[in-house]
């Protein structure tokens, strides 16, 4: 059984083509701009089997011929065994699999057993969408409550495995929307030969209502939303450092 928050049957922004998007319940991170705080607690999810999920997808399989299934969250790798089963069964049906992750749960590479599980998952994964929250470790801790080391190590591991990856980065005014971290991020991405796409996303505060409904304080309530122009400028800075 997996703990599932929700399912989107017509996703167009979570990987290539039209996608069946499965939002996994549970996440160890506490990103200040998270717009799905209702996915944090693993206990709140709906119990579903891999077969139940794929049965729902197969009812409209013709719509996903150009896309596939995407696991997002929350943090899908928190339910690693179930995620591997889901992707394994999807691959057996010829369905393209995409993992949207923060990489926060990538283990220390001395932990061979945990690493073997990651490898088994990745053999069933066609594409990884990796969210790099902040390139500076201390700033990442302030923003998410966690170090960025696992995510950056995961990026290196994916490169060694030649696993296609799309890098995602949210630009937040006053936090990540600065020349120095954007340049440092570009220099890091320059070393990833497996990166197929860079998505620089403007921070928005649409999730604020969820926090109010849940009786939670929204940490970035005084932070302005980033404009499309600012996101485009940030992307230019990153790409300039990648040259």
Backbone as CSV, one residue per row, in Angstrom:
resi,resn,N_x,N_y,N_z,CA_x,CA_y,CA_z,C_x,C_y,C_z
1,UNK,0.830,-1.198,0.000,0.000,0.000,0.000,0.871,1.257,0.000
2,UNK,0.431,2.240,-0.756,1.079,3.536,-0.729,0.143,4.564,-0.123
3,UNK,0.721,5.621,0.429,-0.069,6.730,0.955,-0.099,7.820,-0.118
4,UNK,-1.285,8.063,-0.672,-1.437,8.990,-1.787,-2.282,10.189,-1.372
5,UNK,-1.814,11.378,-1.721,-2.556,12.600,-1.409,-3.673,12.828,-2.422
6,UNK,-3.319,12.780,-3.710,-4.297,13.038,-4.765,-3.715,12.628,-6.107
7,UNK,-4.565,12.655,-7.131,-4.154,12.313,-8.483,-4.684,13.361,-9.452
8,UNK,-3.822,13.810,-10.346,-4.217,14.727,-11.412,-4.183,13.951,-12.730
9,UNK,-5.289,13.941,-13.438,-5.403,13.088,-14.621,-4.972,13.763,-15.912
10,UNK,-4.697,15.055,-15.872,-4.324,15.753,-17.107,-3.221,16.773,-16.792
11,UNK,-2.062,16.288,-16.394,-0.956,17.170,-16.049,-0.136,17.545,-17.270
12,UNK,0.211,18.808,-17.379,0.981,19.284,-18.532,2.272,19.992,-18.138
13,UNK,2.584,20.044,-16.846,3.791,20.765,-16.403,4.722,19.887,-15.575
14,UNK,4.478,18.595,-15.556,5.271,17.678,-14.726,5.936,16.609,-15.573
15,UNK,6.686,17.062,-16.569,7.346,16.144,-17.480,6.799,16.301,-18.883
16,UNK,7.343,15.556,-19.838,6.949,15.709,-21.238,5.549,15.165,-21.524
17,UNK,4.829,15.849,-22.404,3.520,15.385,-22.832,2.453,15.518,-21.766
18,UNK,1.321,14.871,-22.017,0.224,14.847,-21.048,0.487,13.719,-20.058
19,UNK,0.349,14.032,-18.755,0.790,13.063,-17.755,-0.271,12.797,-16.690
20,UNK,-0.223,11.588,-16.195,-1.021,11.149,-15.061,-0.145,11.392,-13.829
21,UNK,-0.528,12.370,-13.016,0.341,12.841,-11.939,-0.161,12.324,-10.592
22,UNK,0.716,11.591,-9.904,0.372,10.999,-8.604,1.092,11.785,-7.512
23,UNK,0.313,12.425,-6.661,0.874,13.198,-5.548,1.001,12.287,-4.334
24,UNK,2.238,11.946,-3.993,2.501,11.098,-2.835,2.353,11.913,-1.545
25,UNK,1.863,11.249,-0.518,1.728,11.887,0.782,3.026,11.743,1.564
26,UNK,3.382,12.772,2.319,4.549,12.727,3.180,5.729,13.464,2.605
27,UNK,6.348,14.313,3.420,7.550,15.034,2.996,8.342,15.473,4.223
28,UNK,9.666,15.226,4.237,10.477,15.655,5.371,10.864,17.138,5.306
29,UNK,10.742,17.738,4.129,11.153,19.129,3.975,10.035,20.076,4.407
30,UNK,10.433,21.283,4.759,9.472,22.310,5.140,9.820,23.607,4.384
31,UNK,9.745,23.504,3.074,10.084,24.652,2.229,9.144,25.815,2.541
32,UNK,9.705,26.993,2.714,8.903,28.143,3.101,7.882,28.515,2.040
33,UNK,8.155,28.167,0.792,7.204,28.511,-0.278,6.355,27.324,-0.707
34,UNK,6.379,26.239,0.034,5.613,25.047,-0.345,4.131,25.387,-0.491
35,UNK,3.539,24.984,-1.622,2.113,25.250,-1.805,1.265,24.012,-1.545
36,UNK,1.889,22.937,-1.014,1.141,21.733,-0.648,1.458,21.290,0.786
37,UNK,1.286,22.161,1.787,1.594,21.745,3.165,0.711,20.602,3.642
38,UNK,-0.417,20.400,2.960,-1.307,19.303,3.320,-0.750,17.945,2.895
39,UNK,0.396,17.938,2.208,1.041,16.666,1.846,2.129,16.269,2.830
40,UNK,2.427,17.100,3.809,3.579,16.854,4.670,3.434,15.600,5.536
41,UNK,2.285,15.434,6.185,2.090,14.358,7.171,1.747,13.062,6.446
42,UNK,2.616,12.066,6.560,2.423,10.790,5.877,1.123,10.115,6.300
43,UNK,0.708,10.313,7.529,-0.478,9.626,8.056,-1.772,10.106,7.415
44,UNK,-1.736,11.247,6.758,-2.961,11.822,6.209,-3.347,11.258,4.841
45,UNK,-2.508,10.428,4.254,-2.752,9.975,2.898,-3.824,8.908,2.774
46,UNK,-4.285,8.722,1.535,-5.241,7.668,1.215,-4.474,6.411,0.811
47,UNK,-4.849,5.269,1.365,-4.197,4.007,1.022,-4.605,3.569,-0.382
48,UNK,-3.610,3.312,-1.234,-3.866,2.824,-2.584,-2.783,1.825,-2.960
49,UNK,-3.146,0.846,-3.775,-2.155,-0.082,-4.314,-1.660,0.445,-5.650
50,UNK,-0.527,-0.078,-6.099,0.000,0.303,-7.404,-0.983,-0.058,-8.512
51,UNK,-1.623,-1.214,-8.383,-2.583,-1.648,-9.394,-3.794,-0.724,-9.457
52,UNK,-4.244,-0.249,-8.299,-5.381,0.683,-8.274,-5.035,1.976,-9.005
53,UNK,-3.831,2.468,-8.791,-3.402,3.700,-9.450,-3.326,3.506,-10.956
54,UNK,-2.707,2.415,-11.382,-2.538,2.177,-12.814,-3.865,1.847,-13.495
55,UNK,-4.786,1.233,-12.771,-6.116,0.988,-13.331,-6.801,2.310,-13.660
56,UNK,-6.668,3.295,-12.770,-7.248,4.616,-13.031,-6.615,5.247,-14.270
57,UNK,-5.314,5.085,-14.412,-4.616,5.663,-15.556,-5.033,4.988,-16.854
58,UNK,-5.171,3.675,-16.814,-5.429,2.915,-18.039,-6.828,3.156,-18.607
59,UNK,-7.713,3.719,-17.813,-9.049,4.043,-18.327,-8.977,5.086,-19.445
60,UNK,-7.947,5.928,-19.389,-7.776,6.976,-20.403,-6.363,6.942,-20.980
61,UNK,-5.835,5.743,-21.179,-4.436,5.582,-21.566,-4.103,6.290,-22.879
62,UNK,-5.066,6.417,-23.762,-4.812,7.053,-25.056,-4.347,8.497,-24.884
63,UNK,-4.786,9.156,-23.814,-4.399,10.545,-23.584,-2.926,10.683,-23.191
64,UNK,-2.326,9.592,-22.731,-0.964,9.657,-22.194,0.082,9.090,-23.151
65,UNK,-0.303,8.902,-24.407,0.634,8.324,-25.375,1.864,9.203,-25.570
66,UNK,1.694,10.528,-25.448,2.829,11.446,-25.593,3.501,11.738,-24.258
67,UNK,2.932,11.210,-23.181,3.445,11.506,-21.843,3.708,10.257,-21.040
68,UNK,3.019,10.148,-19.907,3.226,8.992,-19.040,2.762,9.285,-17.635
69,UNK,3.393,8.653,-16.659,3.049,8.826,-15.253,4.164,9.586,-14.543
70,UNK,3.783,10.531,-13.687,4.743,11.294,-12.887,4.418,11.112,-11.410
71,UNK,5.415,10.773,-10.626,5.280,10.696,-9.170,5.844,11.977,-8.582
72,UNK,5.017,12.692,-7.825,5.440,13.936,-7.211,4.906,13.943,-5.782
73,UNK,4.846,15.096,-5.157,4.383,15.063,-3.773,4.099,16.422,-3.199
74,UNK,4.382,16.462,-1.888,5.132,15.561,-1.068,6.503,15.175,-1.643
75,UNK,7.057,14.114,-1.089,8.331,13.575,-1.559,8.160,12.085,-1.840
76,UNK,8.070,11.697,-3.117,7.812,10.298,-3.461,8.832,9.318,-2.896
77,UNK,10.096,9.742,-2.770,11.131,8.809,-2.320,11.011,8.470,-0.841
78,UNK,10.089,9.126,-0.134,9.805,8.760,1.245,9.135,7.390,1.297
79,UNK,8.464,7.020,0.206,7.829,5.697,0.077,8.545,4.935,-1.049
80,UNK,9.812,4.689,-0.835,10.687,4.194,-1.889,10.254,2.828,-2.436
81,UNK,9.924,1.899,-1.561,9.550,0.560,-2.026,8.265,0.602,-2.854
82,UNK,7.287,1.366,-2.385,6.029,1.467,-3.119,6.238,2.183,-4.452
83,UNK,7.037,3.232,-4.449,7.338,3.968,-5.674,7.999,3.057,-6.702
84,UNK,8.934,2.235,-6.252,9.618,1.303,-7.150,8.635,0.295,-7.740
85,UNK,7.729,-0.200,-6.908,6.715,-1.134,-7.400,5.817,-0.469,-8.444
86,UNK,5.382,0.752,-8.156,4.517,1.477,-9.089,5.190,1.677,-10.429
87,UNK,6.448,2.138,-10.407,7.167,2.396,-11.653,7.486,1.091,-12.387
88,UNK,7.796,0.030,-11.640,8.084,-1.251,-12.256,6.870,-1.773,-13.019
89,UNK,5.701,-1.661,-12.414,4.477,-2.113,-13.065,4.100,-1.209,-14.234
90,UNK,4.380,0.086,-14.108,4.114,1.007,-15.213,5.016,0.686,-16.403
91,UNK,6.305,0.450,-16.129,7.253,0.126,-17.206,6.854,-1.166,-17.912
92,UNK,6.326,-2.135,-17.152,5.894,-3.397,-17.745,4.750,-3.198,-18.722
93,UNK,4.031,-2.097,-18.549,2.929,-1.759,-19.446,3.358,-0.779,-20.539
94,UNK,4.654,-0.481,-20.593,5.164,0.429,-21.616,4.900,1.886,-21.342
95,UNK,4.677,2.250,-20.066,4.361,3.629,-19.685,5.633,4.372,-19.278
96,UNK,5.823,5.577,-19.821,6.967,6.424,-19.474,6.841,6.882,-18.026
97,UNK,7.923,6.746,-17.255,7.908,7.082,-15.830,8.786,8.287,-15.536
98,UNK,8.266,9.173,-14.709,8.978,10.408,-14.367,8.874,10.637,-12.863
99,UNK,10.012,10.912,-12.235,10.085,11.151,-10.795,10.402,12.614,-10.535
100,UNK,9.502,13.302,-9.815,9.724,14.684,-9.390,10.126,14.650,-7.924
101,UNK,11.364,15.028,-7.633,11.907,14.871,-6.279,12.814,16.025,-5.888
102,UNK,12.957,16.213,-4.585,13.920,17.175,-4.056,15.292,16.545,-3.890
103,UNK,15.360,15.210,-3.956,16.618,14.514,-3.748,17.067,14.471,-2.304
104,UNK,16.236,14.961,-1.395,16.637,15.096,0.002,16.899,13.748,0.671
105,UNK,16.306,12.676,0.152,16.442,11.364,0.780,17.508,10.501,0.134
106,UNK,18.327,11.092,-0.731,19.434,10.315,-1.291,20.394,9.954,-0.163
107,UNK,20.736,8.670,-0.028,21.531,8.229,1.128,23.018,8.521,0.970
108,UNK,23.715,8.426,2.080,25.172,8.459,2.042,25.653,7.296,1.175
109,UNK,26.593,7.570,0.295,27.009,6.544,-0.667,27.789,5.395,-0.022
110,UNK,28.062,5.500,1.280,28.646,4.374,2.002,27.575,3.373,2.417
111,UNK,26.319,3.803,2.348,25.196,2.933,2.711,24.804,2.117,1.482
112,UNK,25.446,1.004,1.294,25.286,0.209,0.068,23.884,-0.350,-0.084
113,UNK,23.250,-0.737,1.024,21.906,-1.302,0.937,20.906,-0.255,0.446
114,UNK,20.987,0.945,1.027,20.086,2.022,0.621,20.356,2.438,-0.827
115,UNK,21.631,2.443,-1.186,21.997,2.830,-2.548,21.485,1.802,-3.562
116,UNK,21.489,0.538,-3.180,20.971,-0.506,-4.064,19.483,-0.310,-4.324
117,UNK,18.751,0.147,-3.308,17.326,0.429,-3.488,17.121,1.599,-4.449
118,UNK,17.944,2.629,-4.312,17.853,3.775,-5.217,18.122,3.332,-6.653
119,UNK,19.116,2.479,-6.811,19.462,2.004,-8.151,18.310,1.208,-8.762
120,UNK,17.653,0.386,-7.943,16.517,-0.390,-8.451,15.390,0.539,-8.914
121,UNK,15.166,1.607,-8.147,14.154,2.593,-8.560,14.523,3.238,-9.884
122,UNK,15.774,3.649,-10.003,16.190,4.392,-11.187,16.188,3.539,-12.445
123,UNK,16.346,2.232,-12.310,16.244,1.366,-13.477,14.834,1.373,-14.031
124,UNK,13.865,1.740,-13.195,12.470,1.803,-13.632,12.021,3.233,-13.924
125,UNK,12.952,4.166,-13.875,12.634,5.591,-14.039,13.231,6.118,-15.330
126,UNK,12.385,6.703,-16.178,12.865,7.229,-17.453,13.436,8.636,-17.338
127,UNK,12.885,9.434,-16.429,13.269,10.841,-16.315,13.140,11.283,-14.867
128,UNK,14.093,12.101,-14.423,14.027,12.682,-13.077,13.893,14.193,-13.192
129,UNK,12.906,14.744,-12.503,12.796,16.193,-12.326,13.372,16.490,-10.944
130,UNK,14.524,17.131,-10.899,15.213,17.372,-9.624,15.088,18.838,-9.244
131,UNK,14.464,19.077,-8.090,14.290,20.443,-7.591,15.490,20.822,-6.731
132,UNK,16.293,21.735,-7.216,17.398,22.267,-6.400,16.896,23.534,-5.738
133,UNK,16.740,23.471,-4.431,16.084,24.552,-3.708,16.966,25.790,-3.567
134,UNK,18.228,25.566,-3.195,19.194,26.672,-3.028,20.579,26.062,-3.153
135,UNK,21.460,26.716,-3.874,22.800,26.176,-4.097,23.699,26.364,-2.884
136,UNK,23.371,27.318,-2.011,24.144,27.561,-0.796,23.574,26.709,0.338
137,UNK,24.437,25.937,0.986,23.955,24.989,1.990,23.248,25.667,3.156
138,UNK,23.858,26.700,3.721,23.254,27.354,4.881,21.948,28.048,4.513
139,UNK,21.913,28.665,3.351,20.684,29.317,2.898,19.601,28.286,2.608
140,UNK,20.010,27.124,2.139,19.053,26.046,1.892,18.431,25.575,3.202
141,UNK,19.246,25.492,4.249,18.727,25.103,5.560,17.683,26.093,6.053
142,UNK,17.943,27.385,5.832,16.977,28.415,6.251,15.680,28.289,5.459
143,UNK,15.810,27.990,4.171,14.658,27.953,3.279,13.822,26.691,3.433
144,UNK,14.490,25.560,3.709,13.788,24.277,3.687,13.866,23.486,4.991
145,UNK,14.804,23.884,5.872,15.026,23.105,7.087,16.028,21.983,6.913
146,UNK,16.626,21.874,5.695,17.551,20.784,5.409,18.738,21.265,4.580
147,UNK,19.826,20.517,4.686,21.003,20.754,3.859,20.687,20.406,2.404
148,UNK,21.431,21.036,1.487,21.274,20.702,0.066,22.226,19.583,-0.370
149,UNK,23.039,19.073,0.542,24.048,18.075,0.158,23.448,16.824,-0.487
150,UNK,22.373,16.227,0.094,21.815,15.045,-0.559,21.351,15.313,-1.990
151,UNK,20.739,16.463,-2.228,20.242,16.794,-3.563,21.388,16.929,-4.553
152,UNK,22.459,17.599,-4.148,23.591,17.784,-5.047,24.315,16.462,-5.287
153,UNK,24.404,15.623,-4.245,25.001,14.298,-4.422,24.146,13.432,-5.337
154,UNK,22.840,13.571,-5.214,21.924,12.825,-6.083,22.107,13.261,-7.535
155,UNK,22.270,14.566,-7.736,22.505,15.075,-9.092,23.762,14.449,-9.687
156,UNK,24.812,14.352,-8.901,26.058,13.722,-9.361,25.838,12.242,-9.674
157,UNK,25.081,11.575,-8.815,24.812,10.152,-8.997,24.028,9.921,-10.290
158,UNK,23.032,10.747,-10.539,22.242,10.633,-11.766,23.121,10.842,-12.993
159,UNK,24.069,11.733,-12.872,24.982,11.988,-13.993,25.854,10.767,-14.265
160,UNK,26.314,10.117,-13.194,27.130,8.920,-13.370,26.329,7.770,-13.977
161,UNK,25.024,7.760,-13.693,24.160,6.711,-14.235,23.640,7.057,-15.639
162,UNK,23.983,8.262,-16.095,23.496,8.740,-17.398,21.968,8.780,-17.438
163,UNK,21.374,9.129,-16.306,19.918,9.211,-16.207,19.471,10.621,-16.599
164,UNK,18.597,10.749,-17.598,18.134,12.081,-18.010,17.497,12.841,-16.846
165,UNK,17.827,14.122,-16.748,17.308,14.934,-15.644,16.906,16.314,-16.151
166,UNK,15.796,16.804,-15.624,15.408,18.198,-15.776,15.629,18.855,-14.427
167,UNK,16.316,19.970,-14.418,16.555,20.693,-13.175,15.505,21.780,-13.020
168,UNK,14.913,21.834,-11.843,13.934,22.875,-11.521,14.475,23.750,-10.397
169,UNK,14.211,25.035,-10.518,14.679,25.971,-9.488,13.674,27.099,-9.359
170,UNK,13.194,27.315,-8.145,12.230,28.380,-7.879,12.986,29.641,-7.461
171,UNK,12.697,30.757,-8.137,13.352,32.015,-7.771,12.411,32.816,-6.866
172,UNK,12.928,33.121,-5.674,12.162,33.836,-4.658,12.850,35.166,-4.386
173,UNK,12.156,36.300,-4.574,12.764,37.602,-4.301,13.367,37.663,-2.906
174,UNK,14.618,38.126,-2.857,15.302,38.281,-1.581,15.922,37.009,-1.040
175,UNK,15.662,35.859,-1.673,16.188,34.587,-1.174,17.035,33.887,-2.241
176,UNK,16.423,33.493,-3.329,17.184,32.851,-4.415,17.350,33.764,-5.620
177,UNK,16.612,34.849,-5.644,16.700,35.775,-6.769,17.846,36.762,-6.539
178,UNK,19.076,36.210,-6.542,20.288,36.987,-6.330,21.358,36.505,-7.301
179,UNK,22.212,37.407,-7.717,23.198,37.057,-8.746,24.170,35.974,-8.276
180,UNK,24.672,36.074,-7.042,25.694,35.124,-6.599,25.196,33.682,-6.588
181,UNK,24.071,33.365,-5.915,23.627,31.972,-5.926,23.198,31.487,-7.299
182,UNK,22.652,32.372,-8.113,22.248,31.966,-9.461,23.476,31.620,-10.307
183,UNK,24.534,32.400,-10.126,25.779,32.120,-10.850,26.399,30.814,-10.363
184,UNK,26.387,30.605,-9.038,26.937,29.363,-8.487,26.126,28.156,-8.958
185,UNK,24.828,28.312,-9.049,23.988,27.226,-9.547,24.343,26.897,-10.989
186,UNK,24.535,27.928,-11.796,24.911,27.717,-13.191,26.231,26.975,-13.321
187,UNK,27.186,27.317,-12.466,28.487,26.639,-12.504,28.347,25.165,-12.131
188,UNK,27.449,24.881,-11.188,27.212,23.482,-10.817,26.545,22.736,-11.968
189,UNK,25.531,23.340,-12.551,24.793,22.667,-13.627,25.673,22.434,-14.855
190,UNK,26.661,23.254,-15.031,27.577,23.098,-16.164,28.290,21.749,-16.122
191,UNK,28.386,21.166,-14.939,29.103,19.894,-14.796,28.207,18.675,-15.048
192,UNK,26.909,18.897,-15.279,25.966,17.791,-15.432,25.716,17.513,-16.913
193,UNK,26.358,16.485,-17.433,26.217,16.159,-18.851,24.862,15.534,-19.178
194,UNK,24.116,15.109,-18.152,22.826,14.440,-18.364,21.636,15.391,-18.282
195,UNK,21.876,16.681,-18.049,20.772,17.628,-17.908,20.169,17.931,-19.276
196,UNK,18.900,17.630,-19.420,18.199,17.854,-20.687,17.444,19.175,-20.719
197,UNK,17.086,19.682,-19.542,16.249,20.883,-19.518,16.433,21.612,-18.192
198,UNK,16.326,22.932,-18.238,16.354,23.778,-17.045,15.029,24.529,-16.975
199,UNK,14.344,24.403,-15.849,13.094,25.128,-15.635,13.275,26.075,-14.454
200,UNK,13.258,27.360,-14.721,13.352,28.377,-13.683,11.943,28.906,-13.440
201,UNK,11.438,28.666,-12.253,10.035,28.934,-11.955,9.895,30.133,-11.013
202,UNK,9.003,31.071,-11.326,8.805,32.216,-10.424,8.014,31.829,-9.186
203,UNK,8.477,32.262,-8.027,7.753,32.029,-6.788,6.380,32.695,-6.845
204,UNK,5.374,31.955,-6.390,4.034,32.541,-6.246,3.487,32.185,-4.866
205,UNK,2.523,32.941,-4.419,1.979,32.757,-3.066,0.579,32.161,-3.096
206,UNK,0.255,31.388,-4.136,-1.085,30.828,-4.264,-1.402,29.832,-3.160
207,UNK,-0.362,29.272,-2.553,-0.600,28.303,-1.481,-0.948,28.938,-0.145
208,UNK,-0.905,30.265,-0.070,-1.150,30.960,1.193,-2.516,30.611,1.784
209,UNK,-3.498,30.448,0.925,-4.856,30.133,1.385,-4.886,28.798,2.116
210,UNK,-4.105,27.824,1.620,-4.056,26.515,2.279,-3.550,26.647,3.705
211,UNK,-2.525,27.477,3.893,-1.972,27.670,5.229,-3.027,28.267,6.158
212,UNK,-3.768,29.223,5.642,-4.816,29.849,6.449,-5.880,28.824,6.826
213,UNK,-6.263,27.980,5.861,-7.290,26.967,6.130,-6.811,25.919,7.124
214,UNK,-5.482,25.672,7.126,-4.907,24.684,8.039,-4.508,25.294,9.383
215,UNK,-4.698,26.611,9.519,-4.325,27.291,10.752,-2.831,27.403,10.935
216,UNK,-2.100,27.478,9.809,-0.643,27.546,9.839,-0.167,28.933,9.398
217,UNK,0.973,29.339,9.945,1.543,30.624,9.544,2.323,30.450,8.242
218,UNK,2.140,31.380,7.337,2.837,31.343,6.054,4.108,32.184,6.175
219,UNK,5.263,31.526,6.097,6.544,32.173,6.408,6.878,33.325,5.476
220,UNK,6.436,33.253,4.223,6.813,34.284,3.234,5.672,35.259,2.958
221,UNK,4.847,35.499,3.962,3.669,36.339,3.748,4.019,37.759,3.306
222,UNK,5.222,38.231,3.640,5.629,39.587,3.252,6.541,39.597,2.024
223,UNK,6.737,38.427,1.407,7.621,38.327,0.242,6.807,38.495,-1.040
224,UNK,7.190,39.422,-1.896,6.437,39.613,-3.143,6.623,38.427,-4.081
225,UNK,5.644,38.185,-4.920,5.763,37.139,-5.919,6.799,37.549,-6.966
226,UNK,7.472,36.577,-7.534,8.422,36.864,-8.620,7.652,36.971,-9.934
227,UNK,8.064,37.901,-10.766,7.414,38.074,-12.059,8.048,37.124,-13.088
228,UNK,7.365,36.946,-14.203,7.921,36.134,-15.282,9.208,36.754,-15.803
229,UNK,9.254,38.090,-15.798,10.455,38.784,-16.263,11.633,38.516,-15.330
230,UNK,11.376,38.492,-14.014,12.445,38.203,-13.058,12.928,36.769,-13.206
231,UNK,12.002,35.848,-13.441,12.394,34.453,-13.645,13.234,34.318,-14.911
232,UNK,12.857,35.042,-15.946,13.621,35.000,-17.197,15.012,35.580,-17.002
233,UNK,15.104,36.659,-16.225,16.402,37.262,-15.930,17.273,36.294,-15.132
234,UNK,16.666,35.610,-14.156,17.397,34.630,-13.355,17.912,33.498,-14.231
235,UNK,17.093,33.048,-15.162,17.526,31.974,-16.053,18.704,32.411,-16.912
236,UNK,18.679,33.645,-17.350,19.805,34.150,-18.153,21.095,34.149,-17.337
237,UNK,21.003,34.512,-16.056,22.180,34.500,-15.187,22.717,33.083,-15.031
238,UNK,21.805,32.128,-14.814,22.222,30.730,-14.656,22.900,30.234,-15.925
239,UNK,22.263,30.499,-17.055,22.792,29.989,-18.325,24.116,30.647,-18.704
240,UNK,24.281,31.906,-18.329,25.538,32.599,-18.612,26.700,31.913,-17.876
241,UNK,26.408,31.447,-16.644,27.431,30.762,-15.855,27.684,29.339,-16.358
242,UNK,26.760,28.815,-17.155,26.912,27.460,-17.684,27.780,27.430,-18.943
243,UNK,28.042,28.577,-19.511,28.784,28.631,-20.778,30.285,28.437,-20.544
